[in-house]
Structures are given as structure tokens and as C-alpha cells.
């Protein structure tokens, strides 16, 4: 594990080993992902719809169901119904 220091301006240095491994050159854009508990950086944006295996699928499904149960998100059919009613599409 590597660590870097965060400046008052919220900046940090991506370690050389990581830049080399990811092929990040000077001036390149990096992408940050955050799942509520962890953050990571990548050289290309992640595809939020990419599922790597059955375990990943089941974990994402469980997380989505927990988000709905905790009212952090709303079911798509409820949002669609509300929008349809608001804009006269229902």
C-alpha cells in the first residue's frame, strides 16, 4: 500500500509506480470512483453497468435493494410515475 499527502487545496500526487502501471502521462485525465466507503483512481472511466461475474452481480443487486430499503434511492417505476403525472404523460 502506498500513501501520499493531501494539500490544503485538496490535491495529491499519484505515485510514479501507479502512473506507470496505468499508463498515465503528464496532462492525462484521471477518473475517481467512490462507492460510499472507498475511492479509487483509474486511467479510464469505469463502466457502471459492467458486471464482472455472478458474485459482482449479486453484490450490486443487494446494494441496490439496501439503498431502496433505506430510502437513499427510489424505485424507477415510482420516479417514472411521478414524472409522468407532473408532465401530463400518465
N, C-alpha and C positions, 0 to 999 in steps of 0.2 A: 504494500500500500504506500502511496506517495501523498505528500501534503504540500500545499502552497499557502501563502499568507494572503488574506483579503485586504485590499487597501480601503481607506475611508470612502473612496469613490465607488466601491463595490467591484473593483477589478481584481483579477488574479492572473497568474501565468499558468498556461497549460505546460506541464513538464515536457522537456525535449523528447524523452522516451515515448510519451503518449503522442505527441505531434508526429514523430517519425512513424510510429506504428499505424496511425490513422491517415497518414499522408497529408497532414495539414501543413500548408506552406504559409509564408508571410502573406498577410492580407486576405487569407481564406476566411470564409464564414464558418462558424461552428454552431451547432444546434444543441440546445439544452432541453432535456426532458425531465419531468418531475411527476412522480406518481403519488404525491402526498406524504411520502416517507423518505424517498431517496431522489437524488438528482444525478444525472449523468450527462456527459457531453459526447457528441459524435460528429463525424465529418460530413455525414449526410443526414437529412431529416428521417426520422423513423416513420414507418407506415403504421398508424394506429390500428389499421384493420388487418395487419399481417399477424397471423396466428402460427406459432412455430410447431406446436404439437397438441395432442389431446389434453395434456395437463395444463398447458397455457390457456387453451380454450375454456376448460372448466374453471380455472382460477379467474379469468376475466369475467366469466358469467357470474360466478359467486360474488365478485367485487361489484358488478353492476347491480345485482339483486340487493346487496347490502346498501348500496348508495340509494336505491329506490326506497328500501325499508326505513332508512334514516332520514328520508326526505331531503337528501342532498341533490337529487335529480327527480324529475317526474317522468312517468311512462310516456312514450312518444304518442300513444293514442290520445292521452289527455291533452297534451300540448296541441296536437293537430285539431282536436275538437274545439278547444278554446280559440285557436286562431281562426278556424272556420267560422265559428259563431261571431267573432269580433269583426270579420271582414265579409260577412254575409255569404259564406261559401258552404255553410252547413245544410 
